[in-house]
Amino acid sequence: MGTTTFTGAVRSESTFKTVSKDSTSGTITEVATIGDGPVSLADADVTLTNATHSGRILLVPNGGQDNTYTLPAPIAGSVFRFVYAGGAADATDALIVTPGNTNFYIGGVTFLDTDNEISAVFSDGNSNSSIQLNVPAGFDVTIIGLDTTNYQIFGTVTGATAPTFADQ
């Protein structure tokens, strides 16, 4: 099927799914689900998938321990939006990591310090594959697959301790 152009509204009674197709093997990979409700992430380490998590708001709980959220291998156009859903400042950390150091972040987040300071925290753009959101009072962080190697990251983190980027 070729390119389809719509001049009016496109409607779905459920969701829209965006996919990519490997030009050699013909394998279809789901990139994102658009229009579905938010996903409440478990108070545990979670490995994310494009089919379940991309294109949806990911609600991060007030953790009982530090939780690690592992992204899938990057696909251009995948979108993961992490929003803190706790009712009070968290006493634990949320870590968002790529599958490994060969998949890294480009960009940074704005840090809103609860002591009324504002700053920016950036990845090194060539190997940082982990962001640690330290005892957050709130955050809204978006991570977008740029290609099969890199993720773009941006958003805001509020708390008393700045977030940190690192290699895994």
Buried (B, 14 or more C-beta within 10 A) or exposed (E): EEEEEEEEEEEEEEEEBBEBEEEEEEEEBBBBBBEBEEBEBEBEEBEBEBBBBBBBBBBBBBBEEBBBBBBBBBBEBBBBBBBBBBEEBBEBBBBBBBBEBEBBBBBBBBBBBEEEEEEEBEBEEEBBBBBBBBBBBBBBBBBBBBEEEBBBBBBBBBBEBBBBBBEB
